[in-house]
Amino acid sequence: MTSFENSIAAYKEAVKLMPGGVNSPVRAYKNVDMDPIFIERGKNQNLYDIDGNSYIDYVLSWGPLILGHADDTVIAALKDTIDKGTSFGAPTLLETKIAKLVQKFVPSMEMMRMVSSGTEATMSAVRLARGYTKRDKIVKFIGCYHGHSDSLLVDAGSGMATFDINTSPGVPKNVALETYTVPYNDEAAITDLFKRHGDEIAGVIVEPVAGNMGFVPGHESFLKTLRKLTEDYGSVLIFDEVMSGFRCDMKGAQHLYGITPDLTTLGKVIGGGLPVGTFGGKREIMKNITPDGKVYHAGTLSGNPLAMMAGIKTLEQLNEEKYADMSAKLDRLCTALKAAADKNGVPFTIRHRGTMWGYFFNNGPVENFDDVQKSDKEYFTRFFQYVIKRGIYLAPSPYETSFISTKHTDADIDKTIEVFSDAFANVQK
Ligand SMILES: *Cc1c(COP(=O)(O)O)cnc(C)c1O
């Protein structure tokens, strides 16, 4: 029997000191009627908790760890770097090196700025779009999550969806009013909005492959419509690839779909497990950033040498072969899980692109946030509690995406198929 005794005791201490006992809300396991599991360490595809349980990890720190936990090369480079000092607040060669590397994957980023989180990247990109166009309105899509800055915390996914919050208290009404929200994958709705308000719209921000309302890939025609409308109306198209970058395709969704945005935001994988985000794009737009221009952006720890090194050593190890291998593993996993669900009469939709995968407990199609919400949330909770006790570590919310790393093996896939199949057969429907 799996015991969580030490985690339960640890949580009792933590809740006295931090809201929900955690530093980011979905970690609290409130949504799955459990106390969170406290982690001791991770190595490659596995996590180990403070009760001595081990897991095959499909969360991977919510996306960043494409090489798995504590990759030998990344760790060795970090140890080397730390001896030289942890922060200088002055330029280093590492910043130029990572910028060049990023450009190899995402050539549309003619110039970029490093920041310390995805939230900072999207917040800065939105400010830049506004400063550049001299307009105020931003468009986002319902169920997409772009971090927790005020303008973007409206009808958002991830924890906002998990805890059923439309607009966070504390976001001024007037700020929320500057953000238009439109259903995802809805070409008619966005076209109509541009017809009425196109001249006021500074920018459109979108997860081209959405991963924060569960996993919902954008339709190619929808994304092409966004490109066309923003061009026609002189608005900035921002692809938020904080999650999809280096994930749905080695070169991001913009490569997968062949659509070039004006600005791109990256995060997660780019930091290799350390706090990094990036925003960048067309030179003509980026040169409006201080000190070249007047749109303010700064950061005490931006471009931090440890974070840059973790990113560099992660990106350097990526290649098409590894992506093909991860994608083939997910193909096998998704096909087998769908068959197992069907056999047991469990309503189930499952998909993957590249190294991202996701499932819904409904028969689909799942193309937007309304469809996502037709999933069976109570079944998800029971299912989650079953599989975690059998050593499969999934995000504790039906509004999140799952990932795979280069370290997951065929045996891991077999074990996962076995546990999911047992869950479909045994968890009360
Ligand atoms: C995770 C995420 C963010 C926010 O990044 P943080 O590093 O958590 O601030 C923004 N956009 C997308 C698409 C994300 O998945």
The ligand as a Gaussian input file, in Angstrom:
#p B3LYP/6-31G(d) Opt

LIG

0 1
 C        3.379000      28.520000     -17.961000
 C        2.875000      29.497000     -18.946000
 C        3.029000      30.883000     -18.739000
 C        3.552000      31.458000     -17.473000
 O        4.867000      31.104000     -17.219000
 P        5.427000      31.215000     -15.696000
 O        6.875000      30.868000     -15.853000
 O        4.638000      30.225000     -14.909000
 O        5.216000      32.593000     -15.239000
 C        2.645000      31.724000     -19.754000
 N        2.126000      31.255000     -20.903000
 C        1.971000      29.932000     -21.122000
 C        1.414000      29.472000     -22.410000
 C        2.310000      29.015000     -20.146000
 O        2.101000      27.718000     -20.348000

